[in-house]
Amino acid sequence: MQKYGTNIIRLSLSCILIIVTSIMKKIIFPIFLAAAISSCGSIYSPTLNLPHEPLAKNQGLLTGTLSVLPQQGSLGTLGLAGCGEGQIAYGFSDRFSIVGKAWSQASELYNMSYNGGTTLSGVYRISSDEASIPLAVIASTTMLIEGREIKANGGSAYLSAWLPEFGIFRPYLATGAGIMAVNFKSNDWGYGGLLNAGISTKLSKHLFANFEVFGGVERYIYYHQIQSFLAPSLSISWKFENN
C-alpha cells in the first residue's frame, strides 16, 4: 500500500512537471521574452502568490516569481514588462501576517539597474479556523522606483478566498481596488479594479508552486484614459516554521 501511494505521488509530480513545462514553453516564455524588451516606464506588481493555506503563527514563506507586469509608458500608454520578484511572508498570529515584496524589470536587473518597486502588505484572516473557504483581507502600500528615484506611491485592498483543496492543488481568488499617484495636484494619478486567480500546488511539505493570472481595469486621470491588462506569473515558494 505504501509503495502504491509513493507511485501515485511520483505520477502526480510527473504530470505537474509536464503541465508546467508546457505552459512555460507555449505561454509564459514567449510573453516574458516579448515583455522583457518593452519600453521604459514605471512598473506595478499586482501579483499575490498566496500560500497554500493561510499562514499560522511563526510560519513563513519565501517566494521567487517570474512574472509579466503592467508598465506605464509615455503619454499614459499601458504595456507589459517581463520581471523578477522576491517575496517574504511571516505569520505573527494565526490570523495576521505581513508580506514584503520587491520586483524589477528583468532587463534592468541584467544591466545591474532597477526599475520596479516594493510593497508591504498586511493579511488578516476574517473567517473562522474551521471555514472550508478561508477568507482574508489584504491591505498594501506600494512605492514605484526607477533607479534611485521614487516615481509614485499608492496602495490597494483585496478580499481573498482559498477554495477547497483537491489532491495537491488548491485554487484561490482575490478581488480588490488600487490607487497610484505621482502628483495629486497636477492630476497625475490613477485608480482601478483588480482580479487575481491562481492555483497552488503542494510539491512537498515545504515546497510549493503557484500559477497565477491577474488583470485589471485602470483609469489614468491625467490622460483621461481607461485601459486594461491581463498577465500571468509563475512562482516557487519554500515554507518554514520558526518554533
C-alpha positions in Angstrom: 0.0 0.0 0.0 2.8 2.4 0.9 4.6 1.6 -2.4 1.3 2.2 -4.3 0.9 5.6 -2.6 4.5 6.5 -3.5 3.9 5.7 -7.1 0.8 7.8 -7.2 2.7 10.8 -5.8 5.5 10.3 -8.3 3.0 10.1 -11.1 1.3 13.3 -9.9 4.5 15.2 -9.7 5.5 14.0 -13.2 2.1 15.2 -14.6 2.6 18.6 -12.9 6.1 18.9 -14.3 4.8 18.2 -17.8 1.9 20.7 -17.5 4.1 23.4 -16.0 6.8 22.8 -18.7 4.2 23.0 -21.5 2.7 26.3 -20.0 6.2 27.8 -19.7 7.2 26.9 -23.3 3.9 27.9 -25.0 2.7 30.8 -22.9 5.0 32.2 -20.2 8.3 32.3 -22.0 7.0 33.9 -25.3 5.1 36.6 -23.3 8.0 37.1 -20.9 10.6 37.5 -23.7 8.4 39.9 -25.6 7.8 41.9 -22.5 11.4 41.9 -21.4 12.3 44.3 -24.2 9.4 46.7 -23.6 10.0 50.4 -23.3 10.9 52.2 -20.1 8.2 53.3 -17.6 7.0 52.6 -14.0 6.1 49.0 -13.3 3.4 47.9 -10.9 3.1 44.4 -9.4 -0.5 43.2 -8.6 0.7 39.5 -8.0 -0.4 37.9 -4.8 1.1 34.4 -4.9 -0.9 33.3 -1.9 0.3 30.5 0.3 -1.3 27.0 0.0 -3.3 27.9 3.2 -3.4 31.0 5.4 -0.1 31.2 7.4 -0.3 30.3 11.1 1.7 31.9 13.9 5.5 31.6 13.3 5.1 30.2 9.8 6.9 31.9 6.9 7.1 31.7 3.2 9.9 32.7 0.8 8.9 33.1 -2.8 10.6 33.7 -6.1 8.5 34.7 -9.1 8.8 35.1 -12.9 6.0 37.5 -14.0 4.7 39.8 -16.7 3.7 43.1 -15.1 1.8 46.2 -16.3 4.1 49.1 -17.2 3.0 52.7 -17.6 4.7 54.2 -20.7 4.8 57.6 -22.2 1.5 59.5 -22.8 -0.3 57.1 -20.4 0.1 54.1 -22.6 -0.1 50.7 -20.8 2.3 47.9 -21.7 3.8 44.8 -20.2 7.3 44.1 -18.8 9.0 40.8 -18.0 10.0 40.9 -14.4 11.6 39.0 -11.5 10.1 39.2 -8.0 11.1 38.3 -4.5 8.7 38.0 -1.6 8.8 37.0 2.1 5.7 36.5 4.3 5.5 35.8 8.0 2.7 35.0 10.4 2.7 36.9 13.6 -0.5 35.2 14.8 -2.9 32.6 13.5 -4.9 35.4 11.8 -2.4 38.1 10.9 0.7 38.0 8.7 2.9 40.6 7.0 4.2 40.3 3.4 7.2 42.2 1.9 7.7 42.1 -1.9 10.2 43.7 -4.3 10.3 43.4 -8.1 12.2 44.8 -11.1 12.2 44.6 -14.9 14.4 41.6 -15.9 16.4 43.6 -18.5 17.2 46.2 -15.8 18.4 43.5 -13.4 20.6 42.1 -16.1 22.2 45.5 -16.5 22.7 45.9 -12.8 20.0 48.6 -12.6 16.5 48.8 -11.1 13.0 49.6 -12.4 10.3 48.2 -10.3 9.0 48.8 -6.8 8.3 47.5 -3.3 5.1 46.6 -1.5 4.4 46.0 2.2 1.1 44.2 3.0 -0.9 43.1 6.0 -3.1 40.0 5.7 -5.8 39.4 8.2 -8.0 36.3 8.1 -11.6 37.1 8.8 -13.1 33.6 8.6 -13.1 31.0 11.4 -10.5 28.3 11.8 -13.0 25.7 10.6 -14.1 27.5 7.5 -14.0 25.4 4.3 -13.2 28.5 2.3 -10.9 30.8 4.4 -11.3 34.5 3.7 -8.8 37.2 4.3 -8.5 41.0 3.7 -5.2 42.2 2.3 -4.1 45.9 2.6 -1.0 47.1 0.9 1.2 50.2 0.5 3.4 50.5 -2.6 6.3 52.5 -4.0 7.3 52.5 -7.7 11.1 53.0 -8.1 13.3 53.7 -11.1 17.0 53.7 -10.3 17.3 55.6 -7.0 14.2 57.7 -7.6 10.7 57.1 -6.2 8.3 57.7 -9.1 4.9 57.1 -7.5 3.2 55.9 -4.3 -0.1 54.1 -3.8 -2.0 51.3 -2.2 -4.5 48.6 -2.6 -7.1 46.5 -0.8 -8.2 42.9 -1.6 -10.7 40.3 -0.4 -9.1 36.9 -1.0 -10.5 33.4 -0.7 -8.9 30.0 -0.6 -11.1 27.5 -2.4 -11.4 23.8 -1.3 -8.3 21.7 -1.8 -8.3 18.8 -4.3 -5.4 16.4 -4.1 -2.2 18.5 -4.0 -3.9 21.5 -5.7 -5.6 24.5 -4.1 -7.1 27.3 -6.2 -7.6 30.8 -4.8 -9.3 34.0 -5.9 -9.0 37.7 -4.9 -10.6 40.9 -6.0 -9.9 44.5 -5.0 -9.0 48.0 -6.0 -5.9 50.1 -6.1 -4.7 53.7 -6.4 -1.3 55.1 -7.6 -0.2 58.7 -7.7 2.7 60.7 -8.9 1.2 64.1 -8.0 -2.4 64.7 -7.0 -2.1 68.5 -7.5 -1.4 68.0 -11.2 -3.9 65.1 -11.6 -1.1 62.7 -12.3 -2.7 59.7 -10.7 -5.0 56.8 -11.4 -7.1 54.1 -9.9 -8.6 50.8 -10.9 -10.1 47.4 -10.1 -8.0 44.2 -9.8 -8.7 40.5 -10.0 -6.4 37.6 -9.3 -7.0 33.8 -9.9 -4.3 31.2 -9.1 -3.6 27.7 -8.1 -1.1 26.5 -5.5 0.5 23.1 -5.9 1.9 21.3 -2.9 5.1 19.6 -4.1 6.3 18.6 -0.7 5.8 19.6 3.0 7.8 22.7 2.4 7.9 23.3 -1.4 5.1 24.8 -3.3 4.5 26.2 -6.9 1.9 28.8 -7.9 0.5 29.7 -11.3 -1.5 32.9 -11.2 -3.4 35.0 -13.8 -4.2 38.6 -12.8 -5.8 41.5 -14.5 -7.3 44.9 -14.0 -9.0 47.9 -15.4 -7.5 51.3 -14.6 -8.3 54.9 -15.2 -5.5 57.4 -15.7 -6.8 60.8 -14.7 -4.1 63.0 -16.3 -4.5 61.4 -19.8 -8.3 60.7 -19.5 -7.7 57.1 -20.4 -9.3 53.8 -19.3 -7.1 50.7 -20.0 -7.0 47.1 -19.1 -4.4 44.3 -18.8 -4.2 40.5 -18.3 -1.0 38.7 -17.5 0.5 35.6 -15.9 3.1 34.7 -13.2 4.8 31.5 -12.1 6.4 31.1 -8.7 8.2 28.7 -6.4 7.9 29.0 -2.6 9.6 27.5 0.4 7.6 27.3 3.7 9.4 27.4 7.0 8.5 27.4 10.7 10.2 29.3 13.5 9.4 27.2 16.5 
